[in-house]
């Protein structure tokens, strides 16, 4: 799914569904995407749960990242991208 910031014209691409990179590398994909807040959350929760949360975050992180981008002023780049976000329960105001 592609998101575009209308002010800066920056485009970010977010894979949909299960996050294989989060599954294999834990909080590092969030860190490399610049999503510091969620990287810290994943690290802390992983530390508290002795790594068990690494089996949960891959199922939810891409959706979380989509919501974070929307909160930062990004919008779906096309109608198809908008439909995909609706598929995951993320509603975009028209």
Backbone as XML, in Angstrom:
<?xml version="1.0"?>
<chain id="A" units="angstrom">
  <residue number="1" name="UNK">
    <atom name="N" x="0.855" y="-1.163" z="0.000"/>
    <atom name="CA" x="0.000" y="0.000" z="0.000"/>
    <atom name="C" x="0.903" y="1.229" z="0.000"/>
  </residue>
  <residue number="2" name="UNK">
    <atom name="N" x="0.635" y="2.155" z="-0.892"/>
    <atom name="CA" x="1.424" y="3.380" z="-0.965"/>
    <atom name="C" x="0.676" y="4.517" z="-0.292"/>
  </residue>
  <residue number="3" name="UNK">
    <atom name="N" x="1.431" y="5.285" z="0.503"/>
    <atom name="CA" x="0.903" y="6.464" z="1.159"/>
    <atom name="C" x="1.717" y="7.660" z="0.712"/>
  </residue>
  <residue number="4" name="UNK">
    <atom name="N" x="1.034" y="8.801" z="0.549"/>
    <atom name="CA" x="1.722" y="10.006" z="0.116"/>
    <atom name="C" x="1.391" y="11.148" z="1.073"/>
  </residue>
  <residue number="5" name="UNK">
    <atom name="N" x="2.403" y="11.918" z="1.410"/>
    <atom name="CA" x="2.206" y="13.121" z="2.197"/>
    <atom name="C" x="1.988" y="14.247" z="1.195"/>
  </residue>
  <residue number="6" name="UNK">
    <atom name="N" x="0.825" y="14.886" z="1.252"/>
    <atom name="CA" x="0.497" y="15.917" z="0.271"/>
    <atom name="C" x="1.359" y="17.164" z="0.419"/>
  </residue>
  <residue number="7" name="UNK">
    <atom name="N" x="1.859" y="17.434" z="1.612"/>
    <atom name="CA" x="2.676" y="18.628" z="1.816"/>
    <atom name="C" x="4.102" y="18.429" z="1.323"/>
  </residue>
  <residue number="8" name="UNK">
    <atom name="N" x="4.701" y="17.287" z="1.660"/>
    <atom name="CA" x="6.105" y="17.060" z="1.303"/>
    <atom name="C" x="6.272" y="16.240" z="0.024"/>
  </residue>
  <residue number="9" name="UNK">
    <atom name="N" x="5.177" y="15.664" z="-0.469"/>
    <atom name="CA" x="5.173" y="14.794" z="-1.661"/>
    <atom name="C" x="5.940" y="13.484" z="-1.435"/>
  </residue>
  <residue number="10" name="UNK">
    <atom name="N" x="6.288" y="13.202" z="-0.184"/>
    <atom name="CA" x="6.996" y="11.963" z="0.149"/>
    <atom name="C" x="6.052" y="10.777" z="0.014"/>
  </residue>
  <residue number="11" name="UNK">
    <atom name="N" x="6.553" y="9.681" z="-0.522"/>
    <atom name="CA" x="5.761" y="8.460" z="-0.678"/>
    <atom name="C" x="6.406" y="7.357" z="0.158"/>
  </residue>
  <residue number="12" name="UNK">
    <atom name="N" x="5.567" y="6.679" z="0.926"/>
    <atom name="CA" x="6.033" y="5.535" z="1.715"/>
    <atom name="C" x="5.181" y="4.336" z="1.344"/>
  </residue>
  <residue number="13" name="UNK">
    <atom name="N" x="5.832" y="3.198" z="1.266"/>
    <atom name="CA" x="5.149" y="1.959" z="0.919"/>
    <atom name="C" x="5.102" y="1.063" z="2.151"/>
  </residue>
  <residue number="14" name="UNK">
    <atom name="N" x="3.908" y="0.508" z="2.413"/>
    <atom name="CA" x="3.712" y="-0.363" z="3.569"/>
    <atom name="C" x="3.179" y="-1.702" z="3.073"/>
  </residue>
  <residue number="15" name="UNK">
    <atom name="N" x="3.860" y="-2.790" z="3.384"/>
    <atom name="CA" x="3.315" y="-4.094" z="3.010"/>
    <atom name="C" x="2.017" y="-4.344" z="3.783"/>
  </residue>
  <residue number="16" name="UNK">
    <atom name="N" x="1.118" y="-5.081" z="3.187"/>
    <atom name="CA" x="-0.138" y="-5.369" z="3.883"/>
    <atom name="C" x="-0.069" y="-6.742" z="4.536"/>
  </residue>
  <residue number="17" name="UNK">
    <atom name="N" x="-0.837" y="-6.894" z="5.600"/>
    <atom name="CA" x="-0.933" y="-8.188" z="6.260"/>
    <atom name="C" x="0.239" y="-8.488" z="7.179"/>
  </residue>
  <residue number="18" name="UNK">
    <atom name="N" x="0.620" y="-9.735" z="7.230"/>
    <atom name="CA" x="1.663" y="-10.236" z="8.119"/>
    <atom name="C" x="3.005" y="-9.590" z="7.802"/>
  </residue>
  <residue number="19" name="UNK">
    <atom name="N" x="3.725" y="-9.171" z="8.835"/>
    <atom name="CA" x="5.027" y="-8.534" z="8.653"/>
    <atom name="C" x="6.141" y="-9.552" z="8.862"/>
  </residue>
  <residue number="20" name="UNK">
    <atom name="N" x="6.635" y="-10.083" z="7.746"/>
    <atom name="CA" x="7.712" y="-11.070" z="7.828"/>
    <atom name="C" x="8.984" y="-10.459" z="8.384"/>
  </residue>
  <residue number="21" name="UNK">
    <atom name="N" x="9.240" y="-9.190" z="8.060"/>
    <atom name="CA" x="10.453" y="-8.560" z="8.562"/>
    <atom name="C" x="10.399" y="-8.408" z="10.079"/>
  </residue>
  <residue number="22" name="UNK">
    <atom name="N" x="9.226" y="-8.097" z="10.609"/>
    <atom name="CA" x="9.080" y="-8.006" z="12.066"/>
    <atom name="C" x="9.209" y="-9.393" z="12.693"/>
  </residue>
  <residue number="23" name="UNK">
    <atom name="N" x="8.707" y="-10.407" z="12.009"/>
    <atom name="CA" x="8.808" y="-11.774" z="12.518"/>
    <atom name="C" x="10.274" y="-12.200" z="12.656"/>
  </residue>
  <residue number="24" name="UNK">
    <atom name="N" x="11.081" y="-11.901" z="11.630"/>
    <atom name="CA" x="12.473" y="-12.336" z="11.637"/>
    <atom name="C" x="13.417" y="-11.393" z="12.392"/>
  </residue>
  <residue number="25" name="UNK">
    <atom name="N" x="13.104" y="-10.089" z="12.399"/>
    <atom name="CA" x="14.053" y="-9.120" z="12.942"/>
    <atom name="C" x="13.522" y="-8.300" z="14.118"/>
  </residue>
  <residue number="26" name="UNK">
    <atom name="N" x="12.344" y="-8.624" z="14.617"/>
    <atom name="CA" x="11.808" y="-7.961" z="15.805"/>
    <atom name="C" x="11.529" y="-6.483" z="15.604"/>
  </residue>
  <residue number="27" name="UNK">
    <atom name="N" x="12.074" y="-5.657" z="16.470"/>
    <atom name="CA" x="11.785" y="-4.223" z="16.432"/>
    <atom name="C" x="12.626" y="-3.464" z="15.406"/>
  </residue>
  <residue number="28" name="UNK">
    <atom name="N" x="13.615" y="-4.094" z="14.802"/>
    <atom name="CA" x="14.495" y="-3.403" z="13.859"/>
    <atom name="C" x="13.783" y="-2.838" z="12.625"/>
  </residue>
  <residue number="29" name="UNK">
    <atom name="N" x="12.807" y="-3.523" z="12.001"/>
    <atom name="CA" x="12.114" y="-2.895" z="10.869"/>
    <atom name="C" x="11.434" y="-1.581" z="11.244"/>
  </residue>
  <residue number="30" name="UNK">
    <atom name="N" x="10.824" y="-1.522" z="12.420"/>
    <atom name="CA" x="10.203" y="-0.272" z="12.861"/>
    <atom name="C" x="11.266" y="0.806" z="13.028"/>
  </residue>
  <residue number="31" name="UNK">
    <atom name="N" x="12.392" y="0.432" z="13.570"/>
    <atom name="CA" x="13.491" y="1.373" z="13.768"/>
    <atom name="C" x="13.998" y="1.902" z="12.422"/>
  </residue>
  <residue number="32" name="UNK">
    <atom name="N" x="14.182" y="1.018" z="11.448"/>
    <atom name="CA" x="14.671" y="1.430" z="10.131"/>
    <atom name="C" x="13.645" y="2.239" z="9.343"/>
  </residue>
  <residue number="33" name="UNK">
    <atom name="N" x="12.363" y="2.051" z="9.631"/>
    <atom name="CA" x="11.321" y="2.849" z="8.981"/>
    <atom name="C" x="11.196" y="4.234" z="9.608"/>
  </residue>
  <residue number="34" name="UNK">
    <atom name="N" x="11.907" y="4.464" z="10.689"/>
    <atom name="CA" x="11.817" y="5.742" z="11.376"/>
    <atom name="C" x="10.672" y="5.803" z="12.367"/>
  </residue>
  <residue number="35" name="UNK">
    <atom name="N" x="10.086" y="4.666" z="12.667"/>
    <atom name="CA" x="8.967" y="4.573" z="13.602"/>
    <atom name="C" x="9.529" y="4.274" z="14.996"/>
  </residue>
  <residue number="36" name="UNK">
    <atom name="N" x="10.211" y="5.278" z="15.551"/>
    <atom name="CA" x="10.945" y="5.120" z="16.808"/>
    <atom name="C" x="10.011" y="4.718" z="17.951"/>
  </residue>
  <residue number="37" name="UNK">
    <atom name="N" x="8.844" y="5.346" z="18.018"/>
    <atom name="CA" x="7.914" y="5.064" z="19.108"/>
    <atom name="C" x="7.570" y="3.581" z="19.176"/>
  </residue>
  <residue number="38" name="UNK">
    <atom name="N" x="7.197" y="3.000" z="18.031"/>
    <atom name="CA" x="6.809" y="1.592" z="18.037"/>
    <atom name="C" x="8.008" y="0.663" z="18.159"/>
  </residue>
  <residue number="39" name="UNK">
    <atom name="N" x="9.157" y="1.102" z="17.715"/>
    <atom name="CA" x="10.367" y="0.291" z="17.925"/>
    <atom name="C" x="10.641" y="0.174" z="19.420"/>
  </residue>
  <residue number="40" name="UNK">
    <atom name="N" x="10.515" y="1.281" z="20.138"/>
    <atom name="CA" x="10.717" y="1.253" z="21.585"/>
    <atom name="C" x="9.650" y="0.432" z="22.296"/>
  </residue>
  <residue number="41" name="UNK">
    <atom name="N" x="8.397" y="0.577" z="21.835"/>
    <atom name="CA" x="7.303" y="-0.207" z="22.429"/>
    <atom name="C" x="7.567" y="-1.697" z="22.224"/>
  </residue>
  <residue number="42" name="UNK">
    <atom name="N" x="7.918" y="-2.088" z="21.011"/>
    <atom name="CA" x="8.178" y="-3.500" z="20.730"/>
    <atom name="C" x="9.356" y="-4.019" z="21.552"/>
  </residue>
  <residue number="43" name="UNK">
    <atom name="N" x="10.404" y="-3.217" z="21.663"/>
    <atom name="CA" x="11.566" y="-3.633" z="22.447"/>
    <atom name="C" x="11.182" y="-3.830" z="23.912"/>
  </residue>
  <residue number="44" name="UNK">
    <atom name="N" x="10.451" y="-2.861" z="24.480"/>
    <atom name="CA" x="10.065" y="-2.931" z="25.890"/>
    <atom name="C" x="9.132" y="-4.111" z="26.161"/>
  </residue>
  <residue number="45" name="UNK">
    <atom name="N" x="8.139" y="-4.278" z="25.304"/>
    <atom name="CA" x="7.187" y="-5.375" z="25.499"/>
    <atom name="C" x="7.888" y="-6.718" z="25.318"/>
  </residue>
  <residue number="46" name="UNK">
    <atom name="N" x="8.803" y="-6.785" z="24.385"/>
    <atom name="CA" x="9.561" y="-8.011" z="24.184"/>
    <atom name="C" x="10.408" y="-8.335" z="25.413"/>
  </residue>
  <residue number="47" name="UNK">
    <atom name="N" x="10.992" y="-7.316" z="25.984"/>
    <atom name="CA" x="11.803" y="-7.506" z="27.188"/>
    <atom name="C" x="10.931" y="-8.001" z="28.352"/>
  </residue>
  <residue number="48" name="UNK">
    <atom name="N" x="9.761" y="-7.379" z="28.503"/>
    <atom name="CA" x="8.852" y="-7.739" z="29.597"/>
    <atom name="C" x="8.297" y="-9.152" z="29.428"/>
  </residue>
  <residue number="49" name="UNK">
    <atom name="N" x="7.981" y="-9.529" z="28.181"/>
    <atom name="CA" x="7.371" y="-10.847" z="27.927"/>
    <atom name="C" x="8.404" y="-11.917" z="27.583"/>
  </residue>
  <residue number="50" name="UNK">
    <atom name="N" x="9.659" y="-11.603" z="27.757"/>
    <atom name="CA" x="10.764" y="-12.528" z="27.470"/>
    <atom name="C" x="10.707" y="-13.019" z="26.017"/>
  </residue>
  <residue number="51" name="UNK">
    <atom name="N" x="10.375" y="-12.114" z="25.106"/>
    <atom name="CA" x="10.386" y="-12.424" z="23.673"/>
    <atom name="C" x="9.109" y="-13.009" z="23.104"/>
  </residue>
  <residue number="52" name="UNK">
    <atom name="N" x="8.139" y="-13.322" z="23.931"/>
    <atom name="CA" x="6.893" y="-13.925" z="23.428"/>
    <atom name="C" x="6.135" y="-12.959" z="22.519"/>
  </residue>
  <residue number="53" name="UNK">
    <atom name="N" x="6.251" y="-11.665" z="22.786"/>
    <atom name="CA" x="5.534" y="-10.684" z="21.959"/>
    <atom name="C" x="6.027" y="-10.683" z="20.515"/>
  </residue>
  <residue number="54" name="UNK">
    <atom name="N" x="7.223" y="-11.223" z="20.260"/>
    <atom name="CA" x="7.731" y="-11.286" z="18.888"/>
    <atom name="C" x="6.882" y="-12.205" z="18.028"/>
  </residue>
  <residue number="55" name="UNK">
    <atom name="N" x="6.045" y="-13.007" z="18.649"/>
    <atom name="CA" x="5.114" y="-13.855" z="17.903"/>
    <atom name="C" x="3.792" y="-13.147" z="17.647"/>
  </residue>
  <residue number="56" name="UNK">
    <atom name="N" x="3.556" y="-12.018" z="18.311"/>
    <atom name="CA" x="2.301" y="-11.280" z="18.157"/>
    <atom name="C" x="2.468" y="-10.085" z="17.218"/>
  </residue>
  <residue number="57" name="UNK">
    <atom name="N" x="3.529" y="-9.315" z="17.406"/>
    <atom name="CA" x="3.712" y="-8.094" z="16.625"/>
    <atom name="C" x="3.717" y="-8.289" z="15.110"/>
  </residue>
  <residue number="58" name="UNK">
    <atom name="N" x="4.236" y="-9.375" z="14.562"/>
    <atom name="CA" x="4.188" y="-9.521" z="13.094"/>
    <atom name="C" x="2.765" y="-9.517" z="12.519"/>
  </residue>
  <residue number="59" name="UNK">
    <atom name="N" x="1.787" y="-9.899" z="13.328"/>
    <atom name="CA" x="0.409" y="-9.916" z="12.854"/>
    <atom name="C" x="-0.233" y="-8.532" z="12.869"/>
  </residue>
  <residue number="60" name="UNK">
    <atom name="N" x="0.291" y="-7.611" z="13.663"/>
    <atom name="CA" x="-0.371" y="-6.315" z="13.819"/>
    <atom name="C" x="0.479" y="-5.115" z="13.404"/>
  </residue>
  <residue number="61" name="UNK">
    <atom name="N" x="1.781" y="-5.270" z="13.227"/>
    <atom name="CA" x="2.622" y="-4.092" z="13.036"/>
    <atom name="C" x="2.328" y="-3.325" z="11.752"/>
  </residue>
  <residue number="62" name="UNK">
    <atom name="N" x="2.110" y="-3.976" z="10.635"/>
    <atom name="CA" x="1.868" y="-3.229" z="9.391"/>
    <atom name="C" x="0.623" y="-2.352" z="9.504"/>
  </residue>
  <residue number="63" name="UNK">
    <atom name="N" x="-0.409" y="-2.843" z="10.160"/>
    <atom name="CA" x="-1.627" y="-2.047" z="10.357"/>
    <atom name="C" x="-1.327" y="-0.863" z="11.280"/>
  </residue>
  <residue number="64" name="UNK">
    <atom name="N" x="-0.550" y="-1.104" z="12.323"/>
    <atom name="CA" x="-0.152" y="-0.027" z="13.224"/>
    <atom name="C" x="0.621" y="1.047" z="12.457"/>
  </residue>
  <residue number="65" name="UNK">
    <atom name="N" x="1.541" y="0.614" z="11.594"/>
    <atom name="CA" x="2.353" y="1.568" z="10.835"/>
    <atom name="C" x="1.493" y="2.368" z="9.858"/>
  </residue>
  <residue number="66" name="UNK">
    <atom name="N" x="0.498" y="1.730" z="9.252"/>
    <atom name="CA" x="-0.419" y="2.462" z="8.378"/>
    <atom name="C" x="-1.127" y="3.572" z="9.151"/>
  </residue>
  <residue number="67" name="UNK">
    <atom name="N" x="-1.595" y="3.255" z="10.341"/>
    <atom name="CA" x="-2.281" y="4.258" z="11.172"/>
    <atom name="C" x="-1.334" y="5.379" z="11.584"/>
  </residue>
  <residue number="68" name="UNK">
    <atom name="N" x="-0.093" y="5.034" z="11.863"/>
    <atom name="CA" x="0.902" y="6.053" z="12.222"/>
    <atom name="C" x="1.127" y="7.022" z="11.063"/>
  </residue>
  <residue number="69" name="UNK">
    <atom name="N" x="1.229" y="6.484" z="9.853"/>
    <atom name="CA" x="1.428" y="7.348" z="8.685"/>
    <atom name="C" x="0.235" y="8.268" z="8.484"/>
  </residue>
  <residue number="70" name="UNK">
    <atom name="N" x="-0.970" y="7.745" z="8.658"/>
    <atom name="CA" x="-2.168" y="8.573" z="8.522"/>
    <atom name="C" x="-2.155" y="9.704" z="9.541"/>
  </residue>
  <residue number="71" name="UNK">
    <atom name="N" x="-1.700" y="9.403" z="10.749"/>
    <atom name="CA" x="-1.603" y="10.423" z="11.793"/>
    <atom name="C" x="-0.561" y="11.484" z="11.492"/>
  </residue>
  <residue number="72" name="UNK">
    <atom name="N" x="0.398" y="11.166" z="10.636"/>
    <atom name="CA" x="1.457" y="12.106" z="10.271"/>
    <atom name="C" x="1.132" y="12.874" z="8.989"/>
  </residue>
  <residue number="73" name="UNK">
    <atom name="N" x="-0.098" y="12.762" z="8.512"/>
    <atom name="CA" x="-0.499" y="13.535" z="7.341"/>
    <atom name="C" x="-0.404" y="12.803" z="6.018"/>
  </residue>
  <residue number="74" name="UNK">
    <atom name="N" x="-0.117" y="11.526" z="6.027"/>
    <atom name="CA" x="-0.073" y="10.748" z="4.799"/>
    <atom name="C" x="-1.491" y="10.292" z="4.453"/>
  </residue>
  <residue number="75" name="UNK">
    <atom name="N" x="-1.742" y="10.115" z="3.177"/>
    <atom name="CA" x="-3.017" y="9.573" z="2.710"/>
    <atom name="C" x="-2.720" y="8.466" z="1.702"/>
  </residue>
  <residue number="76" name="UNK">
    <atom name="N" x="-3.678" y="7.554" z="1.480"/>
    <atom name="CA" x="-3.454" y="6.538" z="0.441"/>
    <atom name="C" x="-3.208" y="7.213" z="-0.909"/>
  </residue>
  <residue number="77" name="UNK">
    <atom name="N" x="-2.240" y="6.711" z="-1.650"/>
    <atom name="CA" x="-1.823" y="7.340" z="-2.901"/>
    <atom name="C" x="-2.821" y="7.137" z="-4.034"/>
  </residue>
  <residue number="78" name="UNK">
    <atom name="N" x="-3.656" y="6.096" z="-3.966"/>
    <atom name="CA" x="-4.621" y="5.842" z="-5.028"/>
    <atom name="C" x="-5.898" y="5.258" z="-4.427"/>
  </residue>
  <residue number="79" name="UNK">
    <atom name="N" x="-6.906" y="5.102" z="-5.270"/>
    <atom name="CA" x="-8.166" y="4.508" z="-4.807"/>
    <atom name="C" x="-7.969" y="3.051" z="-4.390"/>
  </residue>
  <residue number="80" name="UNK">
    <atom name="N" x="-7.092" y="2.342" z="-5.084"/>
    <atom name="CA" x="-6.825" y="0.947" z="-4.732"/>
    <atom name="C" x="-6.173" y="0.879" z="-3.351"/>
  </residue>
  <residue number="81" name="UNK">
    <atom name="N" x="-5.225" y="1.773" z="-3.094"/>
    <atom name="CA" x="-4.591" y="1.818" z="-1.777"/>
    <atom name="C" x="-5.619" y="2.145" z="-0.697"/>
  </residue>
  <residue number="82" name="UNK">
    <atom name="N" x="-6.559" y="3.017" z="-1.025"/>
    <atom name="CA" x="-7.615" y="3.373" z="-0.082"/>
    <atom name="C" x="-8.503" y="2.164" z="0.222"/>
  </residue>
  <residue number="83" name="UNK">
    <atom name="N" x="-8.805" y="1.375" z="-0.802"/>
    <atom name="CA" x="-9.604" y="0.166" z="-0.594"/>
    <atom name="C" x="-8.876" y="-0.851" z="0.278"/>
  </residue>
  <residue number="84" name="UNK">
    <atom name="N" x="-7.579" y="-0.972" z="0.097"/>
    <atom name="CA" x="-6.804" y="-1.911" z="0.908"/>
    <atom name="C" x="-6.812" y="-1.479" z="2.370"/>
  </residue>
  <residue number="85" name="UNK">
    <atom name="N" x="-6.698" y="-0.173" z="2.621"/>
    <atom name="CA" x="-6.742" y="0.285" z="4.009"/>
    <atom name="C" x="-8.110" y="-0.001" z="4.620"/>
  </residue>
  <residue number="86" name="UNK">
    <atom name="N" x="-9.179" y="0.144" z="3.839"/>
    <atom name="CA" x="-10.521" y="-0.191" z="4.344"/>
    <atom name="C" x="-10.631" y="-1.679" z="4.656"/>
  </residue>
  <residue number="87" name="UNK">
    <atom name="N" x="-9.976" y="-2.495" z="3.858"/>
    <atom name="CA" x="-9.978" y="-3.946" z="4.077"/>
    <atom name="C" x="-9.432" y="-4.289" z="5.461"/>
  </residue>
  <residue number="88" name="UNK">
    <atom name="N" x="-8.479" y="-3.494" z="5.941"/>
    <atom name="CA" x="-7.884" y="-3.719" z="7.253"/>
    <atom name="C" x="-8.552" y="-2.910" z="8.363"/>
  </residue>
  <residue number="89" name="UNK">
    <atom name="N" x="-9.713" y="-2.348" z="8.047"/>
    <atom name="CA" x="-10.478" y="-1.633" z="9.068"/>
    <atom name="C" x="-10.000" y="-0.224" z="9.341"/>
  </residue>
  <residue number="90" name="UNK">
    <atom name="N" x="-9.197" y="0.314" z="8.456"/>
    <atom name="CA" x="-8.729" y="1.694" z="8.613"/>
    <atom name="C" x="-9.560" y="2.566" z="7.683"/>
  </residue>
  <residue number="91" name="UNK">
    <atom name="N" x="-10.414" y="3.377" z="8.268"/>
    <atom name="CA" x="-11.322" y="4.188" z="7.482"/>
    <atom name="C" x="-10.719" y="5.564" z="7.249"/>
  </residue>
  <residue number="92" name="UNK">
    <atom name="N" x="-10.787" y="6.005" z="5.996"/>
    <atom name="CA" x="-10.236" y="7.284" z="5.589"/>
    <atom name="C" x="-11.401" y="8.216" z="5.267"/>
  </residue>
  <residue number="93" name="UNK">
    <atom name="N" x="-11.387" y="9.411" z="5.826"/>
    <atom name="CA" x="-12.435" y="10.396" z="5.511"/>
    <atom name="C" x="-12.228" y="10.909" z="4.090"/>
  </residue>
  <residue number="94" name="UNK">
    <atom name="N" x="-13.311" y="11.043" z="3.366"/>
    <atom name="CA" x="-13.219" y="11.541" z="1.981"/>
    <atom name="C" x="-13.098" y="13.022" z="1.909"/>
  </residue>
</chain>
